[in-house]
């Protein structure tokens, strides 16, 4: 894998990015963060992404990976979480490629965090089914089978059984990190909810390892030891940089795949 690519993490409140050293899995420069425009329409966000990239001196041929809070299929947003609903149906790849002048590759934000953990973090070298679950405002998830991503696994929207769980529309409304704070749950009570969720996930997918990310993973010793699972469950290692790093990893992989395809067909690379 080439040494560098650029990663950008688009969120509902902020857009952050930096060049990434793909040998080390670390940011090659200090990241830049800009406020997500409000309303967060495609045109406004594209302008902000272009502004962010302009803040760095990077080669014209450096690929750019972008995380986006949506189900992404072939570069198109099929949903929109925490951004303007006008994104639904937008070809995010094409819009950002045109606006920035770089080859842009878009990935679901939870998938990007998972890619980073599998490449450089707690999932490195792990075979079988690995689940990377991000506990935050909601619950993001990424699924890997023998190191290969299964895109857009929305496991935060599973429905749980049980009286308490039935009062919530889906799992993330019951056991996200934000719920612990809003309902002022102590660690033991919250861990009980996590137990219901992870036991259900374990039953459905029989994972080899579960990796738990999100800001709350810094306090993993307060809740992970309270869980009783067959599956090994461990904290994520990259945390706040995971989205940027994972997006950059994906960008370089996709760029190389396109170059290989174009070479095979005798074409010069270009989107």
N, C-alpha and C positions, 0 to 999 in steps of 0.2 A: 504494500500500500504506500502511495506517495506520502510525503512527510506532512503536508498541510492541506487543510480545507477550511472553509468558513462556516460557522454554525450560528444560527439565529433562532431564538426562542420567542414566539409570539404568544403573549398572554392577554387576558382581559384588561389588565392595568398597566403592563409594561412590555416593551419589546427590547430584548437584550441580545448581544452578539459579540463574537470575537473570533479571530483566527484560532485554529486548534492544531496543536502538535499531535499528529496521529501516530507517532511512535511512542509517545509517553501517555497519551490520553489526557492531556492537560491543555489549558488555554495558553496560547503562545504569547498573548498580550492581555493587558487588563481589559475586561469586558466593558462595553458601552451600553448604557440603558437609557432608552427614551420612553416617554409616556405613550401609552396606546391612545391614539386620537379618539375623541368621542364626538359624534358616533363613530364606531369603528368599522366604517364601510370599506369595501375593497380598495377603492381609489385612495382613500385617506391612509389606510394601513400600508399600501404599496409605496406611497410617498415617504412614509416614515422609515420603511425598510431601506429604501434608496438613500435616505439621509444618514441612516446608521452606517451603511456600507461606505458612504463617502467620508466617514470619519476615520477610515483606515487606509493605509497605502498597501493595497494588495494587487497581485498580478491580475490582468484581465482574464486570464484563463483559469483562475482559481474557482472551483465549483463552490456553490453555496447551498447548504442544507438548511431548511426552515421547518421548525415544528409548528403545528397549527392545531388548535383545539377543536378538532372535527374528525369525523370518519373521512378518510381520504382514499379515493380509488382512482388510480391512473392520474394523479395530480388534481383531481376535482373534489371539492368539499361537498359531501353529501349531507352534513349536519353543520351546526354552528353552536358552540358552547362558549358563553362569555364574550362573544363578539357579535356584531350586527348580523341579523338573519339574512341580509342580502348576500352574504357569502355563499349560501346554499346554492349549489349548481355552478359556482364560479370555478374556472380552471385556474387554480392558484399557481401551479407551475408556470403556465404561460404568462399570466399577468405579471408575476414577479421577475421572470426571465426578461420580459420586454422592458419593464420599468428599470431594472438594475443593470442590464447589459451583461449579466453573468448567467451561466447555466444554473438554474435553481431547481432543487429537488425537494418536494414537500412531503412531510411525514406526520402522522398523528403524534401529538406531543407525548403521550404515554409510551408509544412505540419507540420514540427517540430515546427516552430515558432508559428503556429496556435494552436497546442496542448498545448504549454506553456501558451498562452494567455487564452485558455479555462479553463485550470486547475488552474492557479494562477493569471491571469491578468484581462483584460477588458471584457473578455467573460464569466467569471465564473458565473455559474448558469443561463445563458441565454438560453432560449428555442427558438424553431423555427430555421430558417436558419440564421447562422452567417457567415459572410465573413471576413477573416483576409487578408488584402492586404498589401504587403510589397513593398514600393516604394524605389528603389535603382538604381543600374546599369540597371536592367530591372524591371519587375513587377512580384512578386511572389504572389500566392494566395492560401488560404486554405479555404475549405467550410465545415461547420458542420451543421448537422440537428439534433436538440434536443441533442446536445453535441457529436454526433457521426461523426467522420471524413469521408468525401467523398474524397478518395485519388486522388492526381494528378489532381486537378482542375486547368488547365492552363489558367486562365482568363486574363493573361497579353497578350495573343495572340488573343483575340477577335478582330474582324474587326469593326471599327466604321463607321458611315455614315457621310456625310458632306464633303464639298469641301476640307478643310484643312486635315481632317483625311484620306481622300482617297490618299493623297500624301505619306502616311506612310504605310509600309507593315502590321503592326499590332498595337494594342493599345499601347504597351509598348514603341514602337519607337516614339510615339507621346506625351506620358505624364509621362514617368518615371522621377524620380528625376534627373538622369544623364542628361536627355534631357533639363531640366530647366537650368542646369549649362552650358551645351554645347552651347545652343542657347541663353544664357544670358537673359532668360525670367524673367520679374518681377513677384512678387507673384500673382498679380491680373490676369495677362495673363496666367500664369501656372494654376491657379485655374480654369480658364475658360476651359482649357483642361481637368482637373480633373472632372469638372462638366459634360462634355460630357460623359466621361468614366463611372463615378459612376451612372449617370442617366440611362445609357444603362444597366449596371449591375443590378440596382434596378428594371428596367422593366422586365428583364429576370428572376430574382430569388426572388423578393419580400422579401428581407432579413429583419429580426428583428433588426439586428445591423450590422454595418460595422466598423471594427477595422483597423486603418491605422498604419502600422509599418514602419521600416526602420529608418536610421539615421535622415532623415528630419522630422520625427515625433516629435523630440525635439522642433521643431519650428512650431508645429501644429497651434498655435494661429495666425500665419501669413496667413494660407490658409484654414483651415477647416471652420472657420466662414463665409467664402465667398461662401461656397457651399449651394445650395438650394435643399434639398432632403426631401422626406417623412421619410426616414429611419434615425434613430439615427446614427451618425458617430462620432467616438471617437478615440483618440490616443491610441496606444498600450502602455502597462505598462512595459514589460520586456526588450524591445529594444535589446541591444547587447548580452544579455545572453539568449535570447529566444530560439535560435537553440540548444544550449547545454542543456538547461533545458527540452525542448520538446523532444529531443532525449532520454534523461535519463528516462523521464516519459514513453515513448513508450517502452523502453527496459524492464522496470520493469513490465509493463502490459503484454507484450508478453511472458516474462519469466513465469509469474504466469499462463497465459493461457496454456502454454505448460506443466507446472507442473501439472495443473489440468487435462489436457488431458491424460498425462502419468499415473497419479494416477488412473484415471478411467479405463485405459486399463492394469493396473498392471505392468507398466514399470517404470524404473528409467529414470529421465529426462536426455536428452542429445540430441544435434542437430545431 
